[in-house]
């Protein structure tokens, strides 16, 4: 079965095409902004224009725009190709990447969350979450991250702040989708933003 994997929830934008568990081709760029303009052309540049029998997309957490772009593109392609669309979380992908090829151990994933906060979630040696996702100020993230191995875009900063641990500076990459535990992949495509929206509704006048 061919699978198209998409992750554009963070500063990175990546796509990959798999034949069963074998990577056929993948593209990964760190953009910061511009995911809407780059995502579809990146998919089209894949072999067979990325067409697959299944689509898997990151549902977040990450930027509101990036999460929505990825899910919208996956849903549209799913309708066009008449194939199922599944979701996975960005932090679980980073955890799987960090644990690959290493002795079994737990990992704390720490990613940029915006407004000076960090996303934090802990994963066991099997790559499954052991707690709920949190968006925290750095000083609280240090307490919440319980593993000595720390991965993600704020891994170095967290280890420096607490003065211990091994840091792996990792952006999520869809070409490592095959590393995810099956239990992480879900048919539910509800966006996982991880924090409150930046925009606020105007206060109602009494």
C-alpha positions as CSV (number, residue, x, y, z in Angstrom):
1,X,0.0,0.0,0.0
2,X,1.3,3.5,-0.9
3,X,1.1,6.1,1.8
4,X,1.5,9.8,1.4
5,X,2.7,11.4,4.7
6,X,2.5,15.1,5.4
7,X,3.8,17.3,8.2
8,X,3.6,21.1,8.0
9,X,2.5,21.9,11.6
10,X,5.8,23.6,12.6
11,X,8.5,25.7,11.0
12,X,9.4,22.6,8.9
13,X,7.3,21.4,5.9
14,X,7.8,17.8,4.8
15,X,6.1,15.2,2.6
16,X,7.0,11.6,1.9
17,X,5.7,8.7,-0.2
18,X,6.0,5.2,1.1
19,X,5.4,1.8,-0.5
20,X,4.3,-0.2,2.5
21,X,7.1,0.6,5.0
22,X,9.7,1.5,2.4
23,X,10.4,5.1,1.7
24,X,10.1,5.9,-2.0
25,X,10.9,9.6,-1.8
26,X,10.6,12.6,0.6
27,X,11.1,16.3,0.8
28,X,11.9,18.4,3.9
29,X,12.5,22.1,4.2
30,X,12.5,24.5,7.2
31,X,10.5,27.4,6.0
32,X,9.2,29.3,9.0
33,X,6.4,30.7,6.8
34,X,5.0,30.0,3.4
35,X,3.7,26.5,3.9
36,X,0.5,27.2,1.9
37,X,2.6,28.0,-1.2
38,X,5.1,25.2,-0.9
39,X,3.1,22.1,0.3
40,X,1.1,21.2,-2.8
41,X,4.1,21.7,-5.2
42,X,6.2,19.5,-2.9
43,X,3.6,16.8,-3.1
44,X,3.4,17.1,-6.9
45,X,7.2,16.7,-7.1
46,X,7.0,13.3,-5.6
47,X,6.9,10.2,-7.8
48,X,3.4,9.6,-9.3
49,X,2.7,13.2,-8.1
50,X,2.4,11.8,-4.6
51,X,-0.7,9.8,-5.3
52,X,-1.3,7.1,-2.7
53,X,-3.8,4.7,-1.3
54,X,-3.7,6.3,2.1
55,X,-2.8,9.7,3.4
56,X,-1.4,10.4,6.9
57,X,-1.1,14.0,8.1
58,X,0.1,15.7,11.3
59,X,-2.8,17.2,13.3
60,X,-0.4,19.3,15.4
61,X,0.5,20.7,17.8
62,X,2.1,23.6,16.0
63,X,1.1,26.9,14.3
64,X,-2.6,27.4,13.7
65,X,-1.9,28.1,10.0
66,X,0.4,25.1,9.5
67,X,-2.0,22.6,11.2
68,X,-5.0,23.8,9.1
69,X,-3.0,23.8,5.9
70,X,-1.8,20.3,6.3
71,X,-5.2,18.9,7.3
72,X,-7.1,20.8,4.6
73,X,-4.6,19.5,1.9
74,X,-4.9,15.9,3.2
75,X,-8.7,16.0,3.2
76,X,-8.8,17.5,-0.3
77,X,-6.5,14.9,-1.7
78,X,-8.4,12.2,0.1
79,X,-11.6,13.2,-1.6
80,X,-9.9,13.6,-5.0
81,X,-8.2,10.2,-4.8
82,X,-11.0,8.5,-2.8
83,X,-8.6,7.2,-0.2
84,X,-8.7,7.3,3.7
85,X,-6.9,10.0,5.6
86,X,-5.4,9.4,9.1
87,X,-3.8,11.7,11.6
88,X,-0.7,11.6,13.9
89,X,0.8,14.1,16.3
90,X,3.9,16.1,15.6
91,X,5.5,15.4,19.0
92,X,5.0,11.7,18.6
93,X,6.9,11.8,15.3
94,X,9.8,13.7,16.9
95,X,9.9,11.2,19.7
96,X,10.0,8.3,17.2
97,X,12.8,10.0,15.3
98,X,14.8,10.6,18.5
99,X,14.4,7.0,19.7
100,X,15.3,5.3,16.4
101,X,18.5,3.4,16.4
102,X,19.1,3.9,20.2
103,X,18.7,1.6,23.2
104,X,15.1,1.7,24.4
105,X,14.6,4.7,26.6
106,X,12.0,7.3,27.3
107,X,12.2,10.8,25.7
108,X,10.8,14.2,26.5
109,X,9.8,16.2,23.4
110,X,10.1,20.0,23.7
111,X,9.0,22.2,20.7
112,X,8.5,25.9,20.1
113,X,4.9,26.9,21.0
114,X,4.8,30.6,20.5
115,X,4.5,33.5,22.9
116,X,7.6,32.4,24.7
117,X,6.1,29.0,25.6
118,X,7.2,25.5,24.7
119,X,5.2,22.4,23.9
120,X,6.1,19.5,26.2
121,X,5.2,15.9,26.2
122,X,6.9,12.7,27.6
123,X,7.0,9.4,25.7
124,X,7.9,5.9,27.0
125,X,10.4,3.6,25.5
126,X,7.8,2.3,23.0
127,X,7.1,5.8,21.7
128,X,3.7,6.2,23.4
129,X,2.8,9.3,25.4
130,X,2.8,9.0,29.2
131,X,1.1,12.4,29.9
132,X,-1.0,15.1,28.2
133,X,0.5,17.7,25.9
134,X,1.2,21.0,27.6
135,X,2.2,24.5,26.5
136,X,4.3,26.0,29.3
137,X,6.8,28.8,30.0
138,X,10.4,27.5,29.9
139,X,10.8,27.4,33.7
140,X,7.7,25.1,34.0
141,X,8.7,23.1,30.9
142,X,12.0,22.1,32.7
143,X,9.9,20.5,35.5
144,X,7.5,18.9,33.1
145,X,10.1,17.2,30.9
146,X,11.0,14.1,33.0
147,X,13.4,12.2,30.6
148,X,17.1,12.7,30.4
149,X,16.9,12.4,26.6
150,X,15.2,15.5,25.2
151,X,14.3,16.0,21.6
152,X,12.8,18.9,19.5
153,X,13.5,22.4,18.5
154,X,13.8,23.6,22.1
155,X,15.8,20.6,23.4
156,X,19.1,22.4,23.6
157,X,17.5,25.3,25.4
158,X,15.8,23.1,27.9
159,X,18.9,21.0,28.7
160,X,20.9,24.2,29.1
161,X,18.2,25.6,31.5
162,X,18.1,22.6,33.7
163,X,21.8,21.8,33.4
164,X,21.5,18.2,32.5
165,X,20.3,15.8,29.8
166,X,21.1,14.8,26.2
167,X,19.6,17.1,23.6
168,X,18.6,16.3,20.1
169,X,17.7,19.3,17.9
170,X,15.1,17.7,15.7
171,X,12.4,19.1,13.3
172,X,9.6,16.7,12.4
173,X,10.2,15.0,9.1
174,X,7.4,13.1,7.2
175,X,10.0,10.7,5.7
176,X,10.3,9.1,9.1
177,X,6.6,8.4,9.3
178,X,7.3,4.7,9.2
179,X,8.9,4.9,12.7
180,X,5.6,5.8,14.4
181,X,4.0,3.2,16.5
182,X,0.7,2.0,15.0
183,X,-1.2,3.1,18.1
184,X,-0.3,6.8,17.4
185,X,-2.0,6.8,14.0
186,X,-5.7,7.7,14.2
187,X,-8.7,8.1,11.9
188,X,-9.6,11.2,13.8
189,X,-8.5,14.4,12.1
190,X,-9.3,16.9,14.8
191,X,-6.6,19.7,14.9
192,X,-4.4,19.6,18.0
193,X,-3.3,23.3,18.5
194,X,-2.0,22.8,22.0
195,X,-2.7,26.3,23.1
196,X,-5.4,29.0,22.9
197,X,-5.7,31.0,19.6
198,X,-3.7,34.2,19.3
199,X,-6.8,36.1,18.1
200,X,-9.3,37.2,20.7
201,X,-13.0,37.9,20.1
202,X,-13.9,41.5,21.0
203,X,-15.5,41.8,24.4
204,X,-19.2,42.0,24.3
205,X,-20.7,45.3,25.6
206,X,-23.1,44.9,28.5
